[in-house]
Amino acid sequence: FLPPALGFLRLACSPAQRLSAHGSLLFSCPAYTAVLTVSERGGHCDGCFARKEGLSKCGRCKQAFYCNVECQKEDWPMHKLECSAMCAFGQSWNPSETVRLTARILAKQKAHPERTESEKWLAVKEFESHLDKLDNEKRELIQNDIAALHHFYSKHMEFPDNAALVVLFAQVNCNGFTIEDEELSHLGSAIFPDVALMNHSCCPNVIVTYRGTLAEVRAVKEIEPGEEIFTSYIDLLYPTEDRNDRLRDSYFFNCDCRECITKEKDKEKLEIRKLNDPPSAEAVWDMIKYARNVIEEFRRAKHYKYILYLTLSPICELSLDKMGAVFEDSNVYMLHMMYQAMGVCLYMQDWEGALRYGQKIIRPYSKHYPSYSLNVASMWLKLGRLYMALENRTAGVKALKRAIAIMEVAHGKDHPYISEIKQELEDH
């Protein structure tokens, strides 16, 4: 790779070393630091994020779990920030994941001021903060995080001044990564400095997946020597305007990739129902605004998961009925609502209901998302597991094999997730 002074990564190799488009590993990056989400404790190791049974719990706080003594010792410099605090605060210990991750960055910077293995091309201190672009609402949220950092960690850490903390939280917000499992369930948050160096495109030529707390970057298209490497920062399901709204809000830029310039997929993504009396342009626009508002409400509601699942099912049905009068089922706003409804069914263990939604989602997903999409792979995986649970082995095997075909490119053929899915096939 060419040096990071250019501000982005280009592939530097001879023509004879041209990479295959099918899963070539370009580079990997260990997490500078990572934090397992609280809801996954007990199912995953707090240190390496491995998923296994029979994990051993921390003898002091009894809330962190580890594969073995080695994992526990390796994680102790980070876990000790929270161990005694969790004991002291009890049920009142509830810092956000961003606060937890930022505390670990501060501890890591103090313990290892030198450049780490994760910072070959980009150091954490060199992260872009976009401080000058933060509005009052974002600044207020950062101040709330700073207050929580002081509240939960002040007995165990010394902090820089407020201005430096504002910069650090802004850097984390722009450069942090979410680690997800094979079904795209949230596992935790991490900092991968070298991965953060990649720019965004809605037509990415690489994909980032995770092997525990190791980020791996693989090619999903043919990449020429000297060509820039692009990943995607956002969910690519949505039309151009929505994608750029998200990019401006979270990363402070507009995308100028081919997909955003041509908007060639927008018509299919916003497909209107074919009726004898077609809706007016104004009616279509009003429905789009309604759909965007509902999606935003759900994003906010996810902070209150219990309330969300109690109320989401009827809201999904109402929204689907309303939007279905104008939108085709393949319209991305309909798909979003069906995905939410599927999640409710899974939570309520309504396997048949979840399967019905998944069956409606998978084909449009395959059409709207890029090749080797993790969203498509995870949907095939969910469908396969639902079919198996409902004793439809033929359909289950077919769906799981479709998931594996995508994951072998995105994750690598030797990834533990793929081994687990193949084991599921053998067990059934």
C-alpha positions in Angstrom: 0.0 0.0 0.0 1.1 3.5 -0.7 1.9 5.7 2.3 -0.9 7.3 4.3 0.3 10.9 3.7 -1.9 10.7 0.6 -4.9 10.6 2.9 -6.2 7.3 1.5 -5.1 3.8 0.6 -4.1 2.7 -2.9 -3.1 -0.7 -3.9 0.6 -0.7 -4.6 1.7 -3.8 -6.5 2.8 -4.9 -9.9 0.3 -6.0 -12.6 1.3 -9.6 -12.0 0.1 -9.3 -8.4 -3.4 -8.1 -9.4 -5.9 -9.3 -6.8 -8.8 -11.6 -7.4 -12.2 -10.1 -6.9 -13.3 -13.0 -4.9 -12.2 -12.6 -1.3 -8.5 -11.8 -1.5 -7.4 -10.6 1.9 -5.8 -7.1 1.4 -4.8 -6.5 5.0 -5.9 -7.0 8.6 -5.8 -4.8 11.6 -6.0 -5.7 15.3 -8.2 -3.5 17.4 -6.4 -0.6 19.0 -9.0 -1.2 21.7 -12.5 -2.8 21.8 -15.4 -3.1 24.2 -18.0 -6.0 24.2 -21.6 -4.8 24.4 -23.1 -5.5 27.8 -26.0 -7.6 26.4 -23.5 -10.1 25.0 -21.6 -10.8 28.2 -21.6 -14.4 29.1 -22.0 -15.5 25.5 -18.8 -14.0 24.2 -15.3 -13.5 25.7 -14.9 -9.9 26.9 -11.3 -10.1 25.7 -11.2 -11.7 22.3 -15.0 -11.7 21.5 -15.0 -15.4 20.8 -18.4 -17.0 21.1 -18.4 -20.2 23.2 -20.0 -22.0 26.1 -18.5 -22.4 29.5 -16.8 -19.0 29.7 -15.2 -18.2 33.1 -16.4 -15.1 34.9 -14.3 -12.4 36.6 -14.1 -13.4 40.2 -14.4 -9.8 41.4 -17.2 -8.2 39.4 -18.7 -11.4 38.1 -19.9 -9.6 35.1 -17.1 -10.1 32.6 -16.4 -13.5 31.0 -13.3 -15.0 29.5 -12.2 -18.0 27.4 -9.3 -18.7 29.8 -6.8 -17.1 32.1 -4.7 -15.9 29.2 -7.7 -13.9 27.8 -8.4 -12.5 31.2 -4.8 -11.4 31.8 -4.6 -9.8 28.4 -7.8 -7.8 29.0 -7.1 -6.8 32.6 -5.5 -3.4 31.7 -8.8 -2.5 30.1 -11.2 -4.4 32.3 -9.8 -2.9 35.5 -11.2 0.4 34.4 -14.7 -1.0 34.9 -14.3 -3.9 37.3 -14.3 -2.1 40.6 -16.7 0.6 39.3 -19.3 -2.1 38.4 -19.0 -3.4 41.9 -19.4 0.1 43.4 -22.2 1.3 41.2 -24.1 -2.0 41.0 -27.3 -1.6 38.9 -26.5 2.1 38.4 -23.4 1.4 36.3 -24.6 2.3 32.8 -22.1 4.3 30.8 -22.8 4.2 27.0 -20.6 2.1 24.8 -19.0 5.2 23.4 -18.0 6.3 26.9 -16.6 2.9 27.6 -14.6 2.8 24.4 -13.3 6.3 25.0 -12.2 5.4 28.5 -10.2 2.5 27.1 -8.6 4.7 24.4 -7.4 7.1 27.2 -6.0 4.2 29.2 -4.3 2.7 26.2 -2.7 6.1 25.2 -1.3 6.5 28.7 0.0 2.9 28.9 1.3 2.8 25.3 2.2 6.3 24.1 4.2 4.8 21.3 2.6 3.8 18.0 0.9 0.4 18.1 0.5 -2.5 15.6 -2.9 -1.1 14.8 -1.4 2.3 13.7 1.0 1.3 10.9 -0.5 4.0 8.6 -2.7 6.1 10.8 -2.4 7.0 14.5 -5.4 7.5 16.7 -4.2 11.0 17.5 -4.3 11.8 13.8 -8.0 10.9 13.4 -10.2 13.6 11.8 -12.6 15.1 14.4 -14.6 17.5 12.2 -14.8 19.7 15.3 -15.7 22.8 13.3 -18.7 21.1 11.7 -20.4 20.0 15.0 -23.8 21.6 15.6 -25.0 22.5 19.1 -26.9 19.2 19.5 -23.8 17.1 18.7 -21.7 19.2 21.1 -24.3 18.8 23.8 -24.3 15.0 23.4 -20.5 15.0 23.6 -20.7 17.1 26.9 -23.1 14.5 28.2 -20.6 11.7 27.4 -17.8 13.7 29.1 -20.0 14.0 32.2 -20.6 10.3 32.2 -16.9 9.6 31.7 -16.1 11.6 34.8 -18.9 10.1 36.8 -18.1 6.5 36.1 -14.3 6.5 35.7 -12.9 9.4 37.7 -11.8 7.2 40.6 -9.6 5.2 38.3 -8.3 7.6 35.7 -6.9 11.1 35.1 -8.5 13.0 32.3 -7.2 15.7 29.9 -9.0 19.0 29.9 -12.5 19.4 28.5 -11.4 20.7 25.1 -9.2 17.6 24.5 -12.0 15.3 25.5 -14.4 17.0 23.1 -11.9 16.4 20.3 -11.5 12.7 21.4 -15.2 12.0 21.5 -15.6 13.7 18.1 -12.8 11.5 16.7 -14.5 8.3 18.2 -17.8 9.3 16.7 -16.3 9.6 13.2 -13.9 6.8 13.3 -15.3 4.1 15.6 -16.4 0.7 14.2 -19.3 -1.6 15.2 -18.4 -5.3 15.4 -21.3 -7.5 14.4 -21.8 -11.3 14.2 -22.8 -13.4 11.2 -26.4 -12.3 11.5 -25.3 -8.6 11.9 -26.3 -8.6 15.6 -24.3 -6.0 17.5 -21.3 -7.4 19.5 -19.4 -4.3 20.4 -17.4 -1.3 19.4 -13.8 -0.9 18.4 -11.1 1.4 17.0 -9.2 0.1 14.0 -6.9 3.0 13.0 -5.6 1.6 9.7 -9.1 0.6 8.5 -10.3 4.1 9.3 -7.9 5.4 6.7 -10.1 4.0 3.8 -12.5 6.4 2.1 -16.2 5.7 1.5 -17.9 4.8 -1.7 -21.5 3.5 -2.3 -19.8 1.3 -4.9 -17.1 -0.2 -2.6 -14.4 -2.5 -3.9 -13.6 -4.0 -0.5 -15.5 -5.2 2.5 -14.6 -5.2 6.2 -15.4 -8.2 8.4 -14.3 -9.3 11.8 -12.5 -12.3 13.3 -13.0 -11.6 17.0 -11.4 -8.2 17.5 -9.3 -8.5 14.3 -10.6 -6.5 11.3 -10.0 -8.0 7.9 -10.3 -6.2 4.6 -11.1 -8.2 1.5 -11.6 -7.4 -2.2 -15.0 -7.8 -3.6 -14.1 -6.4 -7.1 -11.1 -6.6 -9.3 -8.6 -4.0 -8.1 -6.0 -2.6 -10.4 -2.5 -1.7 -9.1 -2.6 1.9 -7.9 -6.4 1.9 -7.6 -7.8 3.5 -4.5 -9.5 1.1 -2.0 -13.0 2.1 -1.0 -15.3 0.7 1.7 -18.8 1.7 2.7 -19.5 3.6 5.9 -23.3 3.1 5.7 -26.1 0.8 4.9 -26.3 0.8 1.1 -30.0 -0.2 0.8 -31.4 3.3 0.7 -31.7 5.7 -2.3 -29.1 8.4 -3.0 -30.6 11.3 -1.0 -31.0 9.2 2.1 -27.5 7.8 1.9 -26.0 11.3 1.6 -28.2 12.6 4.4 -26.6 9.9 6.6 -23.1 10.6 5.4 -23.5 14.4 6.0 -25.0 13.8 9.5 -22.3 11.3 10.7 -19.3 12.0 8.5 -19.8 15.5 7.2 -19.4 14.9 3.4 -21.4 14.1 0.3 -20.5 11.0 -1.8 -19.6 11.6 -5.4 -19.3 8.0 -6.5 -20.8 6.7 -9.7 -23.9 5.4 -7.9 -24.6 8.8 -6.3 -23.9 10.8 -9.5 -26.1 8.6 -11.8 -28.7 7.6 -9.2 -29.4 4.7 -11.5 -30.8 2.4 -8.8 -33.1 5.0 -7.2 -36.1 4.2 -9.4 -36.0 0.5 -8.5 -35.4 1.3 -4.9 -38.4 3.6 -4.8 -40.7 1.4 -6.9 -44.3 2.6 -6.9 -47.3 0.2 -7.0 -48.8 -0.2 -10.4 -52.4 1.0 -10.1 -55.2 1.9 -12.5 -55.2 5.3 -10.8 -51.5 6.1 -10.2 -50.6 8.2 -7.1 -49.6 11.8 -7.8 -46.0 12.9 -7.5 -47.1 14.9 -4.4 -48.6 11.8 -2.8 -45.5 9.8 -3.5 -43.3 12.4 -2.0 -45.6 12.7 1.1 -45.3 8.9 1.6 -41.5 9.1 1.3 -41.4 11.7 4.0 -43.7 9.6 6.2 -41.4 6.6 5.7 -38.3 8.5 6.6 -40.0 9.9 9.8 -41.0 6.4 10.8 -37.5 5.0 10.2 -36.0 7.9 12.3 -38.5 7.2 15.1 -37.4 3.5 15.2 -33.7 4.5 15.3 -34.4 6.6 18.4 -36.6 4.0 20.0 -33.9 1.3 19.8 -32.4 2.9 23.0 -35.5 1.5 24.8 -35.5 -2.1 23.5 -38.2 -3.5 25.8 -40.6 -0.7 25.0 -39.8 -1.0 21.3 -40.8 -4.7 21.1 -44.0 -4.1 23.0 -45.1 -1.4 20.6 -43.3 -2.0 17.3 -45.5 -4.8 15.9 -48.7 -2.8 15.5 -46.7 0.2 14.3 -45.0 -2.0 11.7 -48.3 -3.4 10.5 -49.9 0.1 10.3 -46.9 1.5 8.5 -46.8 -1.4 6.0 -50.5 -1.0 5.3 -50.2 2.7 4.8 -47.1 2.6 2.6 -48.3 -0.4 0.7 -51.1 1.7 -0.8 -48.4 3.5 -2.7 -45.2 1.5 -2.6 -44.4 -2.0 -4.1 -43.2 -4.6 -1.6 -39.7 -4.2 -3.2 -39.6 -0.5 -2.2 -36.7 0.0 0.3 -39.0 1.7 2.8 -41.3 -1.3 2.7 -38.3 -3.6 3.1 -37.1 -1.6 6.1 -40.4 -2.0 7.8 -40.6 -5.7 7.0 -37.1 -6.1 8.5 -38.2 -4.4 11.7 -41.3 -6.6 11.8 -39.2 -9.7 11.2 -37.0 -8.7 14.2 -40.1 -8.4 16.4 -41.2 -11.9 15.3 -37.8 -13.3 16.1 -37.8 -11.6 19.5 -41.3 -13.1 20.2 -40.2 -16.5 18.9 -42.9 -16.3 16.2 -40.8 -18.4 13.7 -43.5 -18.7 11.0 -44.1 -14.9 11.1 -40.4 -14.2 10.8 -40.1 -16.6 7.9 -42.9 -14.9 6.0 -41.3 -11.5 6.3 -37.8 -12.9 5.4 -39.2 -14.6 2.3 -40.5 -11.2 1.1 -37.3 -9.5 1.8 -34.6 -11.7 0.4 -35.1 -11.2 -3.4 -35.3 -7.4 -3.3 -32.3 -7.4 -1.0 -30.3 -9.4 -3.5 -31.3 -6.9 -6.2 -30.7 -3.6 -4.3 -27.5 -4.5 -2.4 -24.0 -4.9 -4.0 -22.6 -8.3 -4.6 -21.2 -10.1 -1.6 -23.4 -8.0 0.8 -23.3 -9.0 4.4 -27.0 -7.9 4.6 -27.9 -10.4 2.0 -25.8 -13.1 3.5 -27.3 -12.6 7.0 -30.8 -12.7 5.5 -30.1 -16.1 3.8 -28.6 -17.3 7.1 -31.7 -16.2 9.1 -34.0 -17.9 6.6 -31.9 -21.1 6.6 -32.0 -21.3 10.4 -35.8 -20.6 10.4 -36.4 -23.3 7.7 -34.3 -25.8 9.8 -36.2 -24.9 13.0 -39.5 -25.5 11.1 -38.2 -28.8 9.8 -38.0 -27.8 6.1 -34.5 -29.2 5.6 -34.4 -28.9 1.8 -35.1 -25.1 1.9 -32.9 -24.7 4.9 -29.9 -26.3 3.2 -30.4 -24.2 0.1 -30.6 -21.0 2.1 -27.6 -21.8 4.3 -25.5 -22.7 1.3 -26.4 -19.3 -0.3 -25.2 -17.6 2.9 -22.0 -19.6 2.9 -21.2 -18.6 -0.7 -21.3 -14.9 0.1 -19.5 -15.3 3.4 -16.6 -17.3 1.9 -15.8 -14.2 -0.1 -16.6 -11.6 2.7 -15.1 -13.5 5.7 -12.7 -15.9 4.1 -13.3 -19.7 3.8 -11.6 -20.5 7.1 -13.7 -18.1 9.2 -15.2 -19.7 12.4 -18.7 -18.5 11.4 -18.5 -20.6 8.2 -17.3 -23.6 10.1 -20.2 -23.3 12.5 -22.8 -23.0 9.7 -21.3 -26.1 8.0 -21.6 -27.9 11.3 -25.3 -26.9 11.4 -25.8 -28.5 8.0 -24.1 -31.7 9.2 -26.1 -31.8 12.4 -29.4 -31.6 10.5 
